[in-house]
Amino acid sequence: MIAHLRGRLLSKAPNRVIIEAGGVGYEVTIPVSTFYEVGDLDAEVSLHIYAYVREEAFSLFGFRTAQEKSLFEKLLGVAGVGPKLAITLLSGLELPDLVSAIRKGDVARLVCIPGVGRKTAERLIVELREKLATFVLEEPEREPAPAIAPGSVEDDVLSALVNLGYARASAESALREARVASGPCVG
């Protein structure tokens, strides 16, 4: 089974990259956090891989850190959570924020993530709270930043700032600060 992939970045989109390794281009689904860290096209990329095999599909999911991959695997263990929803969860909140929301039982924070309803959020908390109690984060816990919902006002603001010439990272940072100041779900 494929557990790690290192190669040249051929293509990059917010939830997908194509990495050439040994003359083969591998399409890998990634969380948004990994998208921002993989670098520019033609750069060498190294990802931890989770291979998802089903009768009708063979899909690769990639992560910059073993910690992200580990949480992804824990999310897959929750009833009703498949790989696409697990990627959405990892994309909706930064890793420390997601772990913190589950540990604290913060249903409101989890339902801010697109595709996560109240029942799914409650199931995540019930099934993972104890498992994540010993989950060691690489960085210290901090006040969580709310998720950005696609199609939301906040998403439109981000797009406008980028179109006005602001660096995407700067615009996202400013929006995170505004989210923390305004409450759990904006948009």
C-alpha positions in Angstrom: 0.0 0.0 0.0 1.2 3.6 -0.7 2.1 5.3 2.6 4.4 8.1 1.5 4.9 10.0 -1.8 7.7 12.2 -2.8 8.0 13.9 -6.2 7.6 17.0 -8.3 4.4 19.1 -8.0 2.7 19.1 -11.4 -0.6 20.6 -10.5 -2.1 22.3 -7.5 -5.7 23.2 -6.5 -7.2 23.8 -3.0 -8.2 20.2 -2.5 -6.1 18.3 -5.0 -2.5 18.0 -6.2 -0.8 15.9 -8.9 2.6 14.7 -7.9 5.0 13.1 -10.4 7.0 10.3 -8.9 9.0 7.8 -10.9 7.4 9.0 -14.2 3.8 8.5 -12.8 1.5 11.4 -12.0 -0.5 10.6 -8.8 -3.7 12.6 -8.1 -3.9 13.2 -4.3 -6.8 14.7 -2.4 -5.5 17.1 0.3 -6.9 19.4 3.0 -6.7 23.1 2.5 -4.0 23.3 5.1 -1.7 21.1 3.0 -2.5 23.1 -0.1 -0.9 26.2 1.5 2.2 24.3 2.5 3.1 22.2 -0.6 4.9 25.0 -2.3 4.9 26.1 -5.9 4.6 24.1 -9.1 7.7 22.1 -10.0 8.8 22.1 -6.3 9.6 18.8 -4.7 6.8 17.6 -2.4 6.7 15.0 0.3 3.3 13.8 1.6 2.1 11.2 4.0 -0.5 9.2 2.1 -3.6 7.4 3.1 -4.7 5.0 0.3 -8.5 4.5 0.3 -9.5 1.3 -1.6 -13.1 0.5 -2.5 -14.5 -1.8 -5.2 -15.2 1.2 -7.4 -12.3 3.5 -6.5 -8.7 3.8 -5.5 -8.1 7.2 -4.0 -5.0 8.8 -2.4 -5.3 11.3 0.4 -2.2 13.3 1.3 -1.0 15.2 4.4 2.0 17.3 5.2 2.3 15.9 8.7 1.9 12.5 10.2 -0.3 14.2 12.8 -2.8 15.3 10.1 -2.9 11.8 8.7 -3.5 10.3 12.1 -6.4 12.6 12.8 -7.8 11.8 9.3 -7.7 8.1 10.2 -9.4 8.7 13.5 -12.1 10.7 11.7 -12.7 7.8 9.4 -13.4 5.6 12.4 -16.5 7.7 13.2 -19.8 6.2 11.9 -21.0 8.2 8.8 -17.6 9.9 8.2 -16.0 9.0 4.9 -12.8 10.3 3.4 -14.4 13.3 1.7 -16.1 14.5 4.9 -12.8 13.9 6.8 -11.0 16.1 4.4 -13.7 18.7 4.7 -13.3 18.6 8.5 -9.5 19.1 8.2 -10.1 21.9 5.7 -12.8 23.6 7.7 -10.7 24.2 10.9 -7.0 24.2 11.5 -5.8 21.0 13.2 -5.5 22.4 16.7 -8.9 24.1 16.4 -10.6 20.9 15.2 -9.0 18.8 18.0 -9.9 21.5 20.6 -13.6 21.7 19.4 -14.0 17.9 19.7 -12.3 17.8 23.1 -14.4 20.6 24.4 -17.6 19.3 22.9 -18.1 22.5 20.9 -21.0 21.5 18.6 -21.5 25.1 17.4 -17.9 25.3 16.1 -18.2 22.0 14.3 -21.5 22.8 12.6 -19.8 25.8 11.1 -18.0 23.4 8.8 -19.9 22.9 5.5 -21.4 19.4 5.4 -21.4 18.9 9.1 -24.8 18.9 10.8 -25.6 18.8 14.4 -25.9 15.0 14.6 -22.6 14.5 12.9 -20.9 17.0 15.2 -22.4 15.3 18.2 -21.2 11.9 16.9 -17.7 13.2 16.3 -17.6 14.5 19.9 -19.0 11.3 21.5 -16.8 8.9 19.5 -13.5 11.0 19.5 -13.4 13.0 22.7 -11.7 10.3 24.7 -9.5 9.2 21.8 -8.3 12.8 21.3 -7.6 13.4 25.0 -4.1 11.9 24.5 -3.7 13.3 20.9 -0.5 15.4 21.2 -0.6 18.6 19.1 2.7 19.9 17.7 1.8 23.5 18.6 0.1 24.6 21.9 -3.7 25.0 21.9 -4.9 28.4 21.2 -8.3 30.1 20.8 -9.8 28.4 17.7 -10.6 30.3 14.5 -14.0 29.6 13.0 -14.4 27.8 9.7 -15.0 29.6 6.4 -18.1 28.4 4.6 -17.8 28.3 0.8 -20.3 30.8 -0.7 -20.5 32.8 2.5 -20.1 36.5 2.8 -16.7 35.9 4.3 -15.7 33.8 1.2 -16.8 36.7 -1.0 -14.8 39.2 1.1 -11.7 36.9 0.7 -12.2 36.8 -3.0 -12.6 40.5 -3.2 -9.4 41.2 -1.2 -7.4 38.8 -3.4 -8.8 40.4 -6.6 -7.8 43.8 -5.2 -4.3 42.6 -5.0 -3.8 41.6 -1.4 -1.8 38.4 -0.8 -4.2 35.5 -0.1 -2.3 34.6 3.1 -2.7 38.2 4.4 -6.3 38.4 3.5 -7.0 35.1 5.2 -5.1 36.2 8.3 -7.2 39.4 8.5 -10.4 37.3 8.1 -9.4 34.9 10.9 -8.9 37.9 13.2 -12.3 39.3 12.2 -13.9 35.9 12.8 -12.4 35.5 16.3 -13.7 39.0 17.1 -17.2 38.4 15.8 -18.2 34.9 17.0 -18.3 31.3 16.1 -20.0 31.2 12.6 -19.7 34.1 10.3 -21.3 34.1 6.8 
